[in-house]
Amino acid sequence: MGASDSKLSFKQGIFRLSEPKQIPADDAYWTGYWELPESSEDVFSLFSAADIRRTRDSNLANLETLILAVSSRLCVLRNHPSFPDPELAPERDALNCIRVLTRLLPYLYEADHLEAWEEQFFWAARRKRSRRGQLARTEVIFDEEDPDQTPTQGEPEFEKAQPLAEEIIDTLIDLLFFSDFTLPRAPPGKSKVTYAIWQSGVGCNTPVASTKEYENNRTEILRLLLAFASKSMYMSANVLPVKGVKAITYMATCPDKQVVLSVLCSLLNTTIKYNPASWRVPYDHVVFKDHKQILVTYCLQLLLVLVLYPIPEPGNGPPPKNFFRHFLGRLHRPQDFQFIVDGMTRVLNQPLQATTAYLPGSHKSLSWAPEMIMLFWETLQCNKRFRSFIIDTDRAHDFVVLVLYYAIDQRNDPSKQGLVRMCIFVLQTMSVEPNFGKSLNKTFEGQESLPASIRIPNFHGTYADYLITSIYTLLTTSKGKLDAIYPALLAIINNIAAYIKNLGRAPSSKLLQLFASMSSPSFLFANENNHALLRSLLEAINAIIEHQYQNNPNLVYAIIRSRKKFQALRDFTLESGQEEIERQNQIRKEQGSEPQRADSIDSLRSPTTPRTPTLSNVPEENGAFAIGDDDDSDVGDHHENETPQSPVQPTAGGSRSVSVASSVDETVPQQLRGMSEKARGKRPVGQPAFSRQNSMTSLSGSGMPNLAASEFFTPSASWIETWLPELPLHTILTLITLLSPKIAPPTPSTTSTEAAAAALKAMQSTPLLNIEPSPIRVHLFEWSPLSLGWYESLLWGFIFTSEMQVAKGTVGVWNGTSIRLFKVQEAAAQTPSLLAPRGAVDAVGSNLVQRIGSLNLRGQGRATSGNGNATATPGSGGAVPPEVQSVRDV
């Protein structure tokens, strides 16, 4: 039968599936599902979403029989002594069974009304035909629908069997390590299933031979395992961490250590060992699909699904252990860490290298940089030896720069807010280690080689200088998109503050500019909790003074020059704040500019007026927002030519913009901000970090303030009295009292170097009296069920949009299904480009040497989730995949 005849027969058989008549389980009709399709594209294109939904809703019995038929056929093939013999047990049959199951599962998961049926059908105990019964049947081997039916004379016998889903998953795991299917042919007499690690690296020093066919087969199996786990996409983010997904629980709690280690190391090594920079013909990725890259994508995604999964509470004791996370945390050999770090750095460096390529756009754009950052974060959290390794070897510096690149470069892209926030949490996770803070005092060399987006002009300082300046950039130029994680950014500064030495003039100036912004009446009055940000910044400045006073003359000098602002804050009242706001509005009016929103108390009372000024629209220290004006000139010298951006403006409409956003409740940002000030004060010094346990009871919610504007909040004198006396101003005011008389104001002829030298001399002769160093506090990232829901929605958003890139114009696994974990909308089609051509002529057009668009984290042609996305582009004559971007990110 020709290929066209085969496709026609397969399509006709699909039409029959949804007819009212129930097809008998032993009908030869079912064999067509594994014998007729020629490729994965046949199954996904001919078995349309409408066909599946029509059958599901009108004849569920036929759909049940189909699932039983293909799963039974798959299990029989796995146990067949000749598999994968082309005649007796062809691998084509197994692959088609895998493809049919992959195609069906998302449409079963999306149907709420089938939840009870799904639980019973896939996860209930059952009976199946015994081995003798299987051998007695030469055609379709299927599971008996009625397990209570007793066999009559001549009927095959039945035996107890594990739930259907467990049997399928076990079969798939075995097929990942099957002789002549996914691994090289085993010697005669050896077991067909050998749990050999696919690639050398962690746990394996000997490479295993592989072929393109083996890798394609692994890819098909991994995609089905992801489809089983994708039940996560069809649950809301607040339910997912609590309820869990049975398929992931079953895989993650596998008691067989050999199986877990083989799967873990195979996925990890395949991911880490992939080298996108290997020699190739330039622009070959424009024309050809890299099957190796597709395999690596699925390996990394399944690895993350398993490693970050929290086992839900069973209700009658502690939950089982996630063995994938457990064994990742048990890695300890330095050569393994070196292997992992080198691979991660290679992938994360790729966009930076692509910008300096001789032929712009000639490098293949990787699609999994966000997932690689997630894997780095997971390894940091669950493996304390890995944390020590990257810090002790100074590799942490590389990751600081790389993570800041992704955060700063994408900070104003609404579709990348989840990725940016994850980058900030990664930095916070690293910053809790004391040795990390100490290592930042190393001089930052080679800054000129960085991409323009993260390069600081005229920069000559330490990594601490670079990190603080970059955090300042994120705080002041993100146009309010990152206000939910301002506490995390300040927590990073707090965690490293006690170890900072020789802070430069420019970053010292930045800290004082942040103080001026956060202590302004407009910022404090905009929200009932914004004062917590001010307190956090003051604690960081105090920590530098109390623990590194002699080593930071630039900061001390900047404080002395800004003394009036600290004194004004000490005497702050409701009336003085209102007068300052009115004074600044009057100045703006005289200068011909509009009064700033939320500057007056009347506007703060209006529930329809935006009342949360962000640090993006707060002027520099000498601007109108400052509390009082010092007689001296601006604090410090400004080496950076950065200026705060204007408030975010409405985006121009016109395109059908789209989005994948987490469905977590709007209060989730509050859960992502660590601990409350009171709780942090009570936390014992040196308490271990990164304790994300399986138990949900250990995932305490955090008490950091919610920065969203309170609808009807009105500042009052009594409200000010609740927080103003608690501000930690004692250390700074004492310092000002001691040093102000000894530091002469600079004259016009005084250089900044001379002024700093004079301040240093005064500091060396002036001991800090009446100031006792407070214990060093660690500001941890605390997990809660809601933050885990956000985190899982972030991962599944990556997986969803990655599948669209892999599909390349064909039908993806989850396209068009009713996803609840995040939102998906479609985008307008884009014109073809060099990286998304209509044909060969476009690919070699005259614009070959022009810069191709802007740098994209996920690569051209990739639609992405609300937590890390890129613009989708049309395929060659195919349907336009949806673009997904954040509209309501946590």
Secondary structure, DSSP 4 states (H G I P E B T S, - for coil): --HHHHHHHHHHHHHHHTSSSPPPTT-GGGGHHHHS--SHHHHHHHS-HHHHHHHHHH-HHHHHHHHHHHHHHHHHHHH-TTTT-TTTS-HHHHHHHHHHHHHHHHHHHT-GGGHHHHHHHHHS-EEEE-HHHHHH-SS-----S-TTPPP-TTSPPEEEE--HHHHHHHHHHHHTTBBTTTBPPPPTTS-SB----SSSBTTB-SPPP--HHHHHHHHHHHHHHHHHHGGGGGS-TTTHHHH--HHHHHHHT---HHHHHHHHHHHHHHHHH--TTS---TTHHHHS--HHHHHHHHHHHHHHHHHSPPPPP-SSSPPPP-HHHHHHTT---HHHHHHHHHHHHHHHHHHHHHTT-SSTT-SPPPS-HHHHHHHHHHHHHH-HHHHHHHHHTTHHHHHHHHHHHHHHHTTT-GGGHHHHHHHHHHHHHHHTSHHHHHHTTSB---GGGS-GGG--TT--SBHHHHHHHHHHHHHHHSTTTTGGGHHHHHHHHHHHHTT--S--HHHHHHHHHHHHHHTSHHHHHH-TTTHHHHHHHHHHHHHHHHHHSTT-HHHHHHHHHTHHHHHHHHT--HHHHHHHHHHHHHHHHHTTPPPPTT-SHHHHH-TTS-----GGG---TTSTTSSS--SS-SSS-------PPPPPPPPP--S------B---TTHHHHTS---HHHHHHSPTT-------SSGGG-PPP-PPP-SPPTT----HHHHHHHGGGS--HHHHHHHHHHGGGSPPPPTT--HHHHHHHHHHHHHTS---S--PPPPP--PPPP-HHHHHHHHHHHHHHHHHHHHHHHTTS--SSTTS---SB----------BTTB-SSHHHHTSTTTTS--SS--TT-TT---BTTB-------SSSPPPPP---SS--
